[in-house]
């Protein structure tokens, strides 16, 4: 009898402490409430995956800006402030050795302007300097010249019979930048799905913990009832042993739920970029309304707006660039160089152009391939085969999108009946538990049987939550597949950085 009273006292003390902690912990924890929308906002700046996508966009943006800047006029100044040389040189014409001493200073100012439309360039050059030159020839008189000089000329360079390399480079970088923006938008959509899934995982873990605590509260109340009845000899002592066992199992269930919630929370906080030490509690309304979806419209929206399809087309466009470059191997090409300018020199700085000299020049250079043993043709065919593979991938991607939409559409049609059934199961389980709880209090039902009804009610509540969450996830899948929000009946506003 003493052993029984001691065990009874310990169980009672454990019960009181558990109830006190149960009611005080939520108030003292200082948890940060977070909704799904708030979690998505935090993840937009804190998620490592989104940050990596943003860095990629920034990289391509800098490359594109640099290429655009290279198409503007480029100003430069080259200076040679001082140069001196003294050389012994043999003159073949006179079969004589002579000594040449030269001192000069010069500088060149130039303005070069690429021509995007033609792939050529035009430049204005001006070279100004001073030269002191002296030559001493054996058995001849010494010659010297000391004068200022200036050479001003316009130079034009234009390639012919080839593709415009400048335009292609700009177009290729523009496509790469667009592709990086698309990847960023896709990453955000993927992030929304990932965060939503993990959000509801944490929410279910919270719900499991709340239900476990409810079970603990009910079990403790039942234990008190059984204890009183056993002490009054209204129930067999075995019922008290069973009540103690139910109470211990309820405590263990709370501890397991707390552990599962802590692990799930940390995974969630890492995904959205929050500190692992910050305590949070997720808040969500699991009320859903039936959403009407038009299958044909959903497929049309997806085929016209899916970012992955645009990425496939970008790959095909880049392949055309590669095909053009490949066809240019061993190509017939000509380059035209035209120079127009005037040159002047004089000992006096102010009279440099007193007697100017015109110095025009024109030149044409050609590259004429004769035989390359079929190298160019084989490389062109290899690129064309790659392009056919990319076009096939595009068609298969379109088919896969249609298949995914059909699959999600069919699943959505079955969700609302499942939800209604789950609601009715919860209602029935609640009524059944209340009825059997009254029977248990009246001594008409054992503790084992009551515990089964309690477990059944908890499972039905979890099943209802899962059904509601699954419906929300299915609608989110359809939103991502079609880039259309069917709940709000509006297109998805994509966060593209492209300007």
C-alpha positions as CSV (number, residue, x, y, z in Angstrom):
1,X,0.0,0.0,0.0
2,X,2.9,2.4,0.8
3,X,4.5,1.6,-2.6
4,X,1.3,2.4,-4.3
5,X,0.8,5.7,-2.5
6,X,4.4,6.7,-3.3
7,X,4.0,5.9,-7.0
8,X,0.7,7.7,-7.0
9,X,2.3,10.8,-5.5
10,X,5.1,10.8,-8.0
11,X,2.7,10.6,-10.9
12,X,0.5,13.4,-9.5
13,X,3.5,15.6,-9.0
14,X,4.7,14.9,-12.6
15,X,1.2,15.7,-13.8
16,X,1.1,19.1,-12.1
17,X,4.5,20.1,-13.3
18,X,3.6,19.1,-16.9
19,X,0.4,21.1,-16.8
20,X,2.2,24.2,-15.4
21,X,4.8,24.0,-18.2
22,X,2.2,23.4,-20.8
23,X,0.3,26.6,-20.0
24,X,3.2,28.8,-19.2
25,X,5.6,27.9,-22.0
26,X,3.7,29.7,-24.9
27,X,3.5,32.9,-22.9
28,X,7.2,32.9,-21.8
29,X,8.8,31.7,-25.0
30,X,8.7,35.0,-26.9
31,X,8.2,33.2,-30.2
32,X,8.2,35.2,-33.4
33,X,4.9,34.6,-35.3
34,X,5.5,34.0,-39.0
35,X,3.0,33.6,-41.8
36,X,3.6,32.0,-45.1
37,X,3.8,35.3,-46.9
38,X,6.3,36.6,-44.3
39,X,8.4,33.5,-44.7
40,X,8.5,34.1,-48.5
41,X,9.6,37.7,-48.0
42,X,12.4,36.7,-45.7
43,X,13.5,34.0,-48.1
44,X,13.7,36.5,-51.0
45,X,16.7,38.1,-49.4
46,X,18.0,35.4,-47.1
47,X,17.8,32.2,-49.2
48,X,21.3,31.1,-50.4
49,X,19.8,29.8,-53.7
50,X,18.2,33.1,-54.5
51,X,21.4,35.0,-53.6
52,X,23.4,32.8,-56.0
53,X,20.9,33.5,-58.8
54,X,21.1,37.2,-58.1
55,X,24.9,37.1,-58.3
56,X,24.7,35.3,-61.7
57,X,22.3,38.0,-63.0
58,X,24.6,40.7,-61.7
59,X,27.6,39.0,-63.5
60,X,25.9,38.9,-66.9
61,X,24.6,42.5,-66.4
62,X,28.1,43.7,-65.9
63,X,29.3,41.8,-69.0
64,X,26.4,43.3,-71.1
65,X,27.1,46.8,-69.8
66,X,30.8,46.4,-70.6
67,X,30.0,45.3,-74.2
68,X,27.6,48.2,-74.7
69,X,30.3,50.6,-73.3
70,X,32.8,49.1,-75.8
71,X,30.6,50.3,-78.7
72,X,31.0,54.0,-77.7
73,X,33.8,56.3,-78.7
74,X,37.1,55.4,-77.0
75,X,39.5,58.2,-76.2
76,X,43.2,57.4,-75.5
77,X,46.5,59.2,-75.3
78,X,49.8,57.5,-75.9
79,X,52.9,59.4,-74.8
80,X,56.7,58.9,-75.4
81,X,58.2,61.8,-73.5
82,X,61.8,61.0,-74.2
83,X,63.7,58.6,-76.4
84,X,67.4,58.6,-77.3
85,X,69.4,56.2,-79.5
86,X,72.9,56.2,-81.0
87,X,73.4,53.4,-83.6
88,X,76.1,52.3,-86.0
89,X,74.4,51.3,-89.2
90,X,75.7,49.9,-92.5
91,X,74.3,51.5,-95.7
92,X,74.1,48.9,-98.5
93,X,73.6,51.6,-101.2
94,X,76.9,53.4,-100.5
95,X,78.6,50.4,-98.9
96,X,79.5,52.7,-96.0
97,X,79.1,52.7,-92.3
98,X,77.4,55.7,-90.7
99,X,76.4,56.7,-87.2
100,X,72.8,57.8,-86.5
101,X,71.9,59.7,-83.4
102,X,68.3,60.4,-82.7
103,X,66.4,62.1,-79.9
104,X,62.6,62.6,-80.0
105,X,59.5,63.2,-78.0
106,X,56.0,62.5,-79.3
107,X,52.4,61.7,-78.3
108,X,49.4,60.3,-80.1
109,X,45.8,61.3,-79.3
110,X,43.2,59.0,-80.9
111,X,39.4,58.6,-81.0
112,X,38.1,55.3,-82.2
113,X,34.4,54.6,-82.9
114,X,33.2,51.0,-83.6
115,X,30.4,50.8,-86.1
116,X,27.8,48.3,-84.8
117,X,25.8,48.2,-88.0
118,X,28.7,47.1,-90.2
119,X,31.2,45.6,-87.8
120,X,33.9,48.1,-88.9
121,X,35.5,51.0,-87.2
122,X,36.5,54.6,-87.8
123,X,39.2,56.4,-85.9
124,X,40.8,59.9,-85.8
125,X,44.5,60.0,-85.0
126,X,46.8,62.9,-84.3
127,X,50.5,62.4,-83.6
128,X,52.6,65.4,-82.6
129,X,56.2,65.4,-81.7
130,X,59.7,66.8,-81.9
131,X,62.7,65.1,-83.5
132,X,66.4,65.8,-83.5
133,X,68.2,63.4,-85.9
134,X,71.9,63.4,-86.9
135,X,73.7,61.1,-89.3
136,X,77.5,61.0,-89.7
137,X,78.7,59.2,-92.8
138,X,82.4,58.3,-93.4
139,X,84.1,60.5,-96.0
140,X,80.8,62.5,-96.4
141,X,79.4,65.5,-94.7
142,X,77.3,65.2,-91.7
143,X,73.5,65.6,-92.0
144,X,71.1,66.7,-89.3
145,X,67.5,67.6,-88.9
146,X,65.7,69.2,-86.0
147,X,62.0,69.9,-86.4
148,X,58.5,69.7,-85.0
149,X,56.0,67.4,-86.8
150,X,52.3,66.6,-86.8
151,X,50.4,63.8,-88.5
152,X,46.6,64.1,-88.5
153,X,44.6,61.3,-90.3
154,X,41.3,59.5,-90.4
155,X,41.4,55.7,-90.6
156,X,38.5,53.5,-91.7
157,X,38.6,49.7,-91.4
158,X,35.7,47.6,-92.8
159,X,35.6,43.8,-93.1
160,X,33.7,42.4,-96.1
161,X,32.0,39.1,-96.9
162,X,31.8,38.0,-93.3
163,X,29.4,38.2,-90.4
164,X,29.1,41.1,-88.0
165,X,31.1,40.0,-85.0
166,X,30.3,43.0,-82.9
167,X,26.5,42.6,-83.4
168,X,26.7,38.9,-82.6
169,X,28.7,39.4,-79.4
170,X,26.1,42.0,-78.2
171,X,23.2,39.8,-79.1
172,X,24.7,36.8,-77.4
173,X,25.4,38.7,-74.2
174,X,21.8,40.1,-74.3
175,X,20.5,36.5,-74.5
176,X,22.7,35.4,-71.7
177,X,21.5,38.2,-69.5
178,X,17.9,37.4,-70.3
179,X,18.5,33.7,-69.5
180,X,20.0,34.7,-66.2
181,X,16.9,36.7,-65.4
182,X,14.7,33.8,-66.4
183,X,16.8,31.5,-64.1
184,X,16.3,34.0,-61.3
185,X,12.6,34.0,-61.8
186,X,12.5,30.2,-61.9
187,X,14.5,30.0,-58.8
188,X,12.0,32.3,-57.0
189,X,9.1,30.1,-58.1
190,X,11.0,27.0,-57.0
191,X,11.8,28.7,-53.7
192,X,8.1,29.5,-53.2
193,X,7.3,25.8,-53.7
194,X,10.1,24.7,-51.4
195,X,9.3,27.2,-48.7
196,X,5.6,26.5,-48.8
197,X,6.3,22.7,-48.5
198,X,8.6,23.2,-45.5
199,X,6.3,25.8,-44.0
200,X,3.4,23.3,-43.9
201,X,5.8,20.6,-42.6
202,X,6.6,22.8,-39.6
203,X,2.9,23.6,-39.3
204,X,2.0,20.0,-39.2
205,X,4.7,19.4,-36.6
206,X,3.2,22.2,-34.5
207,X,-0.3,20.7,-35.0
208,X,1.0,17.3,-33.9
209,X,2.5,19.0,-30.8
210,X,-0.7,20.8,-30.0
211,X,-2.7,17.6,-30.4
212,X,-0.3,15.7,-28.2
213,X,-0.6,18.4,-25.5
214,X,-4.4,18.1,-25.7
215,X,-4.1,14.4,-25.4
216,X,-1.9,14.9,-22.3
217,X,-4.4,17.3,-20.8
218,X,-7.2,14.8,-21.4
219,X,-5.2,11.9,-20.1
220,X,-4.2,13.8,-16.9
221,X,-7.9,14.7,-16.3
222,X,-8.9,11.0,-16.9
223,X,-6.2,9.9,-14.5
224,X,-7.6,12.1,-11.7
225,X,-11.1,10.7,-12.3
226,X,-9.8,7.1,-12.2
227,X,-7.7,7.8,-9.1
228,X,-10.7,9.2,-7.2
229,X,-12.9,6.2,-8.3
230,X,-10.2,3.7,-7.3
231,X,-9.8,5.3,-3.9
232,X,-13.6,5.1,-3.5
233,X,-13.5,1.5,-4.5
234,X,-15.7,2.2,-7.6
235,X,-13.1,0.9,-10.0
236,X,-10.6,-1.9,-10.0
237,X,-7.0,-1.0,-9.3
238,X,-6.0,-2.2,-12.7
239,X,-7.8,0.8,-14.3
240,X,-5.5,3.1,-12.3
241,X,-2.4,1.2,-13.6
242,X,-3.8,1.6,-17.2
243,X,-4.4,5.4,-16.5
244,X,-0.9,5.8,-15.3
245,X,0.4,4.0,-18.5
246,X,-1.8,6.2,-20.7
247,X,-0.4,9.3,-18.9
248,X,3.2,8.2,-19.4
249,X,2.6,7.5,-23.1
250,X,1.0,10.9,-23.5
251,X,4.1,12.5,-21.9
252,X,6.3,10.6,-24.3
253,X,4.2,11.6,-27.2
254,X,4.6,15.3,-26.3
255,X,8.4,14.9,-26.0
256,X,8.6,13.2,-29.4
257,X,6.5,15.9,-31.0
258,X,8.7,18.6,-29.5
259,X,11.8,16.9,-30.9
260,X,10.3,16.5,-34.3
261,X,9.1,20.2,-34.3
262,X,12.6,21.4,-33.3
263,X,14.3,19.5,-36.1
264,X,11.8,20.6,-38.7
265,X,12.0,24.2,-37.6
266,X,15.7,24.3,-38.0
267,X,15.6,23.0,-41.6
268,X,13.0,25.6,-42.4
269,X,14.9,28.5,-40.8
270,X,18.1,27.5,-42.7
271,X,16.1,27.4,-46.0
272,X,14.7,30.9,-45.6
273,X,18.0,32.3,-44.2
274,X,17.0,32.9,-40.6
275,X,19.2,32.4,-37.6
276,X,18.9,28.9,-36.2
277,X,18.7,30.4,-32.6
278,X,15.6,32.5,-33.3
279,X,12.4,30.9,-32.0
280,X,9.4,31.1,-34.3
281,X,5.8,29.9,-34.5
282,X,4.1,29.5,-37.8
283,X,0.6,30.9,-38.3
284,X,-1.7,29.8,-41.1
285,X,-5.4,29.6,-41.9
286,X,-6.1,26.2,-43.4
287,X,-9.5,27.2,-44.7
288,X,-9.8,26.6,-48.5
289,X,-12.4,27.4,-51.1
290,X,-12.9,25.4,-54.2
291,X,-11.1,26.8,-57.2
292,X,-12.4,26.3,-60.7
293,X,-9.7,25.5,-63.3
294,X,-10.1,25.4,-67.1
295,X,-7.8,22.7,-68.4
296,X,-7.4,23.9,-72.0
297,X,-6.8,27.5,-70.8
298,X,-4.3,26.2,-68.3
299,X,-2.3,24.5,-71.0
300,X,-2.4,27.5,-73.4
301,X,-1.2,29.8,-70.6
302,X,1.7,27.5,-69.8
303,X,2.8,27.1,-73.4
304,X,2.7,30.9,-73.9
305,X,4.4,31.9,-70.7
306,X,6.6,29.2,-69.2
307,X,10.1,30.4,-68.6
308,X,11.7,27.1,-69.3
309,X,10.4,27.2,-72.9
310,X,11.9,30.6,-73.4
311,X,15.2,29.2,-72.1
312,X,15.0,26.4,-74.7
313,X,14.5,28.9,-77.4
314,X,17.4,31.0,-76.2
315,X,19.6,27.9,-76.5
316,X,18.4,27.5,-80.1
317,X,19.1,31.1,-80.9
318,X,22.6,30.8,-79.4
319,X,23.1,27.7,-81.6
320,X,22.4,29.8,-84.6
321,X,25.3,32.1,-83.5
322,X,27.5,29.0,-83.1
323,X,26.5,27.9,-86.6
324,X,27.4,31.3,-88.1
325,X,30.8,31.1,-86.4
326,X,31.4,27.6,-87.6
327,X,30.5,28.5,-91.2
328,X,33.1,31.3,-90.9
329,X,35.9,28.8,-90.5
330,X,38.2,29.0,-93.5
331,X,35.9,31.6,-95.0
332,X,36.5,33.9,-97.9
333,X,37.0,37.3,-96.4
334,X,38.2,40.8,-97.4
335,X,39.3,43.8,-95.3
336,X,39.4,47.3,-96.6
337,X,41.6,49.9,-94.9
338,X,41.3,53.6,-95.9
339,X,43.4,56.4,-94.5
340,X,43.0,60.1,-95.2
341,X,45.2,62.8,-93.6
342,X,47.8,65.5,-93.7
343,X,51.4,65.6,-92.5
344,X,53.4,68.7,-91.6
345,X,56.8,69.4,-90.2
346,X,58.9,72.6,-89.5
347,X,61.6,73.8,-87.2
348,X,59.2,76.4,-85.9
349,X,56.2,75.1,-83.8
350,X,53.8,77.6,-85.3
351,X,54.7,76.8,-88.9
352,X,54.2,73.0,-88.7
353,X,51.5,73.1,-91.3
354,X,52.9,75.9,-93.5
355,X,53.5,73.3,-96.2
356,X,51.3,70.3,-95.4
357,X,51.6,67.0,-97.3
358,X,48.5,64.9,-98.0
359,X,49.1,61.2,-97.3
360,X,46.1,59.1,-98.3
361,X,46.3,55.3,-98.5
362,X,43.9,52.5,-99.3
363,X,44.5,48.8,-99.0
364,X,42.5,45.6,-99.6
365,X,43.5,42.3,-98.0
366,X,41.8,39.0,-98.8
367,X,41.7,35.5,-97.3
368,X,40.8,32.9,-100.0
369,X,40.4,29.3,-98.7
370,X,41.3,26.7,-101.3
371,X,41.0,23.2,-99.7
372,X,40.3,22.2,-96.0
373,X,39.7,18.5,-96.5
374,X,36.0,18.9,-95.5
375,X,36.8,20.3,-92.0
376,X,34.3,23.2,-92.2
377,X,31.5,21.0,-93.6
378,X,31.8,18.4,-90.9
379,X,31.9,21.0,-88.1
380,X,28.8,22.7,-89.6
381,X,26.9,19.4,-89.7
382,X,27.9,18.7,-86.1
383,X,26.3,22.1,-85.0
384,X,23.2,21.4,-87.2
385,X,22.7,18.0,-85.5
386,X,23.0,19.7,-82.1
387,X,20.4,22.2,-83.1
388,X,18.0,19.4,-84.2
389,X,18.5,17.9,-80.7
390,X,17.7,21.2,-79.0
391,X,14.5,21.6,-81.1
392,X,13.5,18.1,-80.1
393,X,14.1,19.0,-76.5
394,X,11.8,22.0,-76.9
395,X,9.0,19.9,-78.3
396,X,9.4,17.3,-75.6
397,X,9.4,20.1,-72.9
398,X,6.1,21.3,-74.3
399,X,4.6,17.8,-74.1
400,X,5.9,17.4,-70.5
401,X,4.4,20.7,-69.5
402,X,1.0,19.6,-70.9
403,X,1.3,16.2,-69.1
404,X,2.2,17.9,-65.8
405,X,-0.8,20.2,-66.0
406,X,-3.1,17.4,-66.8
407,X,-1.8,15.4,-63.9
408,X,-2.2,18.3,-61.4
409,X,-5.6,19.2,-62.8
410,X,-6.9,15.6,-62.2
411,X,-5.5,15.6,-58.7
412,X,-7.2,19.0,-57.9
413,X,-10.6,17.6,-59.0
414,X,-10.4,14.9,-56.3
415,X,-9.2,17.1,-53.4
416,X,-12.4,18.8,-52.4
417,X,-14.3,15.5,-51.9
418,X,-11.4,14.3,-49.9
419,X,-11.5,17.4,-47.7
420,X,-15.2,17.1,-47.1
421,X,-14.8,13.4,-46.1
422,X,-11.9,14.3,-43.8
423,X,-14.1,17.0,-42.1
424,X,-16.9,14.6,-41.5
425,X,-14.4,12.1,-40.1
426,X,-13.2,14.7,-37.6
427,X,-16.8,15.5,-36.6
428,X,-17.7,11.8,-36.2
429,X,-14.5,11.2,-34.3
430,X,-15.2,14.1,-31.9
431,X,-18.8,12.9,-31.3
432,X,-17.5,9.3,-30.7
433,X,-14.9,10.5,-28.3
434,X,-17.3,12.6,-26.3
435,X,-19.8,9.7,-26.0
436,X,-17.1,7.2,-25.0
437,X,-15.5,9.7,-22.6
438,X,-18.9,9.9,-20.8
439,X,-19.0,6.1,-20.7
440,X,-15.5,6.0,-19.4
441,X,-16.4,8.4,-16.6
442,X,-19.4,6.3,-15.7
443,X,-17.2,3.2,-15.6
444,X,-18.7,1.6,-18.7
445,X,-15.5,1.7,-20.7
446,X,-11.9,0.8,-20.0
447,X,-9.0,3.1,-20.3
448,X,-7.5,1.1,-23.1
449,X,-10.6,1.6,-25.2
450,X,-10.8,5.3,-24.4
451,X,-7.2,5.8,-25.5
452,X,-8.0,4.2,-28.8
453,X,-10.8,6.7,-29.4
454,X,-8.5,9.5,-28.4
455,X,-5.9,8.3,-30.9
456,X,-8.5,8.0,-33.6
457,X,-9.6,11.6,-33.0
458,X,-6.0,12.9,-33.2
459,X,-5.4,11.0,-36.4
460,X,-8.5,12.3,-38.1
461,X,-7.5,15.9,-37.2
462,X,-4.1,15.3,-38.8
463,X,-5.7,13.7,-41.8
464,X,-7.9,16.8,-42.3
465,X,-4.9,19.1,-42.0
466,X,-3.0,17.0,-44.6
467,X,-5.9,17.1,-47.0
468,X,-6.2,20.9,-46.7
469,X,-2.4,21.3,-47.1
470,X,-2.3,19.0,-50.1
471,X,-5.0,21.0,-51.8
472,X,-3.0,24.2,-51.3
473,X,0.1,22.5,-52.6
474,X,-1.7,21.3,-55.7
475,X,-3.0,24.8,-56.4
476,X,0.6,26.1,-56.0
477,X,1.9,23.5,-58.4
478,X,-0.7,24.6,-61.0
479,X,0.2,28.2,-60.4
480,X,3.9,27.5,-61.0
481,X,3.1,25.3,-64.1
482,X,0.9,27.9,-65.7
483,X,2.3,31.1,-64.3
484,X,-1.3,32.0,-63.4
485,X,-2.8,32.4,-59.9
486,X,-6.1,30.5,-60.2
487,X,-7.2,31.6,-56.7
488,X,-6.9,35.3,-57.5
489,X,-7.6,34.8,-61.2
490,X,-4.6,36.8,-62.4
491,X,-1.2,36.2,-64.0
492,X,1.8,35.7,-61.8
493,X,3.9,38.8,-61.4
494,X,7.4,37.6,-62.1
495,X,10.3,39.3,-60.3
496,X,12.5,39.8,-63.4
497,X,15.5,42.1,-63.1
498,X,15.7,42.7,-66.8
499,X,15.5,46.4,-67.8
